């Protein structure tokens, strides 16, 4: 059986490295990018089973929201589930916490949230639920 592919979009190399180790040890194929450039083209090239997307990038504290909307606006990409990483509560930029109650097809078209710092078991559980394992 072919490995399921995960595509990570996050500017934090340590976070990507940690997730890659956990995911690859659990039989996932992982590809990643460290910026918010050419995301639609890169995702089209990878065609992953799940996208893991950070909310904040250095140039834009809400880049993840914009990326999610861009991805979901493409017919060939909108079926790919998005797991959004959120550490923004600790940084105090937005009030409160994001939860699945915040999901909205137009404003925030993601499937699930995962809080940073990441817990490996939670990461694996959410990825598996999005893939349907």
C-alpha positions, -999 to +999 in steps of 0.1 A: +000+000+000+013+034-009+023+058+019+000+087+025+016+120+017+017+150+041+027+185+030+038+209+057+038+247+053+055+264+082+084+289+086+098+271+117+124+246+106+124+229+141+087+224+140+089+209+105+118+187+115+099+174+146+067+167+126+087+150+098+104+126+123+071+117+139+052+113+107+079+093+088+083+069+118+046+063+114+048+055+077+039+088+061+057+104+033+065+141+041+073+171+020+075+207+032+081+243+025+093+270+048+076+301+034+043+312+020+055+316-016+039+297-045+019+275-022-009+266-047+017+256-073+037+236-048+007+218-034-005+210-070+030+195-076+028+173-045-010+165-044-008+154-007-034+136+013-032+162+041-018+197+044-004+209+077-004+247+077+009+272+101-012+304+108+016+329+111+046+337+088+071+365+095+058+388+068+021+382+076+006+371+109-025+358+091-009+342+060-022+308+069-058+320+067-051+335+032-033+303+021-062+281+033-087+303+013-064+301-018-061+264-016-099+258-011-107+281-041-090+256-065-113+227-076-085+202-078-072+211-043-104+218-023-108+181-013-074+180+005-079+184+042-060+211+061-048+208+096-040+243+109-013+248+135-019+275+160+004+291+186-011+325+182-028+324+216+006+324+233+018+354+213-013+375+221-021+386+186-056+372+185-079+370+215-088+336+228-081+302+212-091+287+179-112+256+181-132+236+157-161+259+165-142+286+145-143+266+113-159+285+085-159+276+048-152+311+036-133+328+065-113+299+078-117+268+055-096+243+074-107+209+088-090+208+122-067+228+145-037+216+164-021+237+191+016+244+194+037+231+211+029+199+193+023+167+210+032+137+187+002+116+197-022+145+190-005+152+156-008+115+146-044+113+158-055+144+138-037+134+107-052+099+108-086+113+113-083+135+083-070+106+061-098+084+074-077+057+090 
